[in-house]
C-alpha cells in the first residue's frame, strides 16, 4: 500500500458562482497590470546645448498637437533675443581673439579684428542692446547684417569652438529679412531652432499605439541637475541626448571644459546610477547635420587624441558612439543601450527614430511586467 506524499485539501470545492468571481478578479488584476505597463515615464537628460529642448519641441509637434500660429507667435521675442545675443557673442569674441593674437603675435587670430571704423561703431551700438527684451527693427536688422558680413567677424566665426556661441546663430542671421517684419510668423524650423535655457522641469504627455507617454525635459546646465533626483523613481526609459558637434566646443558655464567631455562624464554618471540599473537607456547622438558639416573643416583627431581614423562622418560617429558605450560600468550590457544618430531639427527623421524607440520601450515594459510570452 503506497504512502501519499501530498497534502490533503479539506476545503470544499468552489461553486460555479465563486469560480466566475475568481476568474473576474484574476482578469481584472491582469488588465490593471497591463494598463500600468502601458504607461511610460521618459526622462530626457543631457548636458546643456545638446538639443534636448529641440527633441522636446518635436514631441509636441509630432504627438502633442503641434504649434498653432498663436503658439508660434509667442516665440518671436525669443527669436529676436537669440539673434541679438548671437551677434553680441561674435563681437565680444572678435575683440578677445584679436587681442590674444596681438599679444601672441599670431597673425591668424589678429585677422579677427574689425578695421572698418563704421562697422566698429555699429559693433559698439549693438553691444548696448539688451538681448532679453530688445525687438528687431529694420535698422537693427541692417546693422547686424553689416557686422555679420565683415571679414573680421567671419574669421571670428571660424573660431566659434573657442567660445560659447549658440548653434542657431548663423541660421537666424539668414532669416533676418523676415524676422523683423510686423507680419512675421515663425515657421516650425524657427521654433525648433530658437533657444531658451531650460530651468526647472518641462512636461509633455501623449498617446502612441495604445500607450501613454509622460516625458520630462530638465535643465542640462550643472546647476540644474540637482533637480533631477526626485524624477528617478519609476522611470521607464532615459533618453540621453549628446551633441556630436560638441567635440570642439566649450561649456556655457565654464569655458575651460570641453562640451563633449562633459557629456561623456554625465552619461557615465547617469548610466551607472543605481536608480537606473533596470532602466532602458536610449542614447541620441544628436546634431548630426552640424557634425557632418564641421568635419569638412575641423579635424576630430585634434580634439580626440586617441582617434586615428579618417575624418569621415561614418567613422567619426562610430568612434564617438564607442566612447559613450565604454563609460558604461554597470552590469548593463552595451547591447542594452540603444543608440541613434539624430538631427533634432529634421521632423521626419525624429519621428522615424522615436517611433522605433517607443516600440523598444513598450516591448521592454510588457516584458518586465511578465505580459509577453517567452
C-alpha positions, 0 to 999 in steps of 0.5 A: 500500500503506497504512502501519499506524499501530498497534502490533503485539501479539506476545503470544499470545492468552489461553486460555479458562482465563486469560480466566475468571481475568481476568474473576474478578479484574476482578469481584472488584476491582469488588465490593471497590470497591463494598463500600468505597463502601458504607461511610460515615464521618459526622462530626457537628460543631457548636458546643456546645448545638446538639443534636448529642448529641440527633441522636446519641441518635436514631441509636441509637434509630432504627438502633442498637437503641434504649434498653432500660429498663436503658439508660434507667435509667442516665440518671436521675442525669443527669436529676436533675443537669440539673434541679438545675443548671437551677434553680441557673442561674435563681437565680444569674441572678435575683440578677445581673439584679436587681442590674444593674437596681438599679444601672441603675435599670431597673425591668424587670430589678429585677422579677427579684428574689425578695421572698418571704423563704421562697422566698429561703431555699429559693433559698439551700438549693438553691444548696448542692446539688451538681448532679453527684451530688445525687438528687431527693427529694420535698422537693427536688422541692417546693422547686424547684417553689416557686422555679420558680413565683415571679414573680421567677424567671419574669421571670428566665426571660424573660431566659434569652438573657442567660445560659447556661441549658440548653434542657431546663430548663423541660421537666424542671421539668414532669416533676418529679412523676415524676422523683423517684419510686423507680419512675421510668423515663425515657421516650425524650423524657427521654433525648433531652432530658437533657444531658451535655457531650460530651468526647472522641469518641462512636461509633455504627455501623449498617446502612441499605439495604445500607450501613454507617454509622460516625458520630462525635459530638465535643465542640462546646465550643472546647476540644474541637475540637482533637480533631477533626483526626485524624477528617478523613481519609476522611470521607464526609459532615459533618453540621453541626448549628446551633441556630436558637434560638441567635440570642439566646443566649450561649456556655457558655464565654464569655458575651460571644459570641453562640451563633449567631455562633459557629456561623456562624464554625465552619461557615465554618471547617469548610466551607472546610477543605481536608480537606473540599473533596470532602466532602458537607456536610449542614447541620441547622438544628436546634431548630426547635420552640424557634425557632418558639416564641421568635419569638412573643416575641423579635424576630430583627431585634434580634439580626440587624441586617441582617434586615428581614423579618417575624418569621415562622418561614418567613422567619426560617429562610430568612434564617438558612439564607442566612447559613450558605450565604454563609460558604461560600468554597470552590469548593463550590457552595451547591447542594452543601450540603444543608440541613434544618430539624430538631427533634432531639427529634421521632423521626419527623421525624429519621428522615424527614430522615436517611433522605433524607440517607443516600440523598444520601450513598450516591448521592454515594459510588457516584458518586465511586467511578465505580459509577453510570452517567452 
